Amino acid sequence: MLRASVVAATALVALSSCGSDATSDGASSDAAGSDGTALTIVVTPADGAKTSTYELTCDPAGGDHPQPQQACEAIAAAGAGVFDPPPSDQTCTQLYGGPQVATIKGTYDGKEVDASFSRTDGCEVDRWDALGTTVFNVPLL
């Protein structure tokens, strides 16, 4: 009788996990499968200019970005910190870098990203340059 109870309990535990979205750590299988990079990049090269939107995925590189492999490599080289705004107490040179603005939204290495970029001062120019013109697909004059 004890053996039958153990077998029944084991079967019940096994069946309770069938069809479950949970992984062993309690996260959903969707979250576990989202460790990659999928970004939407929106760029306006100048005031009044046409806005361009690109989809970029990495591992493997793809999407409609014109240079997905190079863009993924540039983002990896810059690191996740490039998506953070400069600290509010950081001193930035007041050198205007140009009218270009961009946003990058989506996921990077499974973490949510919602970043804005510009070239309004030295700190913002540094962030833009860390990604390079390949990510934004905007030649600088």
Residue pairs with C-beta under 8 A, 6 or more apart in sequence:
21 28
21 29
21 30
22 28
22 29
23 29
23 32
31 110
34 107
34 110
35 109
35 110
36 57
36 58
36 59
36 107
36 109
36 110
37 56
37 57
37 58
37 59
37 72
37 75
37 106
37 107
37 108
37 109
38 55
38 56
38 57
38 63
38 106
38 107
39 55
39 56
39 57
39 75
39 104
39 105
39 106
39 107
39 108
39 113
40 53
40 54
40 55
40 56
40 103
40 104
40 105
40 106
41 53
41 54
41 55
41 56
41 65
41 102
41 103
41 104
41 135
41 136
41 137
42 51
42 52
42 53
42 102
42 103
42 104
42 105
43 51
43 52
43 53
43 54
43 100
43 101
43 102
43 136
43 137
43 138
44 50
44 51
44 52
44 100
44 101
44 102
45 52
45 99
45 100
45 138
46 98
46 99
46 100
47 99
52 137
54 63
54 64
54 65
54 66
54 137
55 63
55 64
55 65
56 62
56 63
56 65
56 68
56 71
56 72
57 63
57 68
58 68
58 72
58 75
58 76
59 72
61 68
61 69
61 71
61 72
62 68
65 71
65 137
66 137
67 134
67 137
70 134
71 134
71 135
74 131
74 132
74 134
74 135
75 82
75 108
75 131
75 135
78 130
78 131
80 108
80 109
80 111
82 115
82 127
82 130
82 131
83 104
83 108
83 113
83 115
84 115
85 115
85 116
86 92
86 123
86 124
86 127
90 123
92 121
92 122
92 123
92 124
93 121
93 122
93 123
94 121
94 122
95 121
95 122
95 125
96 119
96 120
96 121
97 119
97 120
97 121
97 122
97 124
97 125
97 128
98 119
98 140
98 141
99 119
100 117
100 118
100 119
100 128
100 136
100 138
100 140
101 116
101 117
101 118
101 119
102 116
102 117
102 118
102 128
102 136
102 138
103 114
103 115
103 116
103 117
104 113
104 114
104 115
104 117
104 135
105 113
105 114
105 115
106 112
106 113
107 113
117 124
117 127
117 128
117 131
117 136
118 124
118 128
119 125
119 128
128 136
133 139
133 140
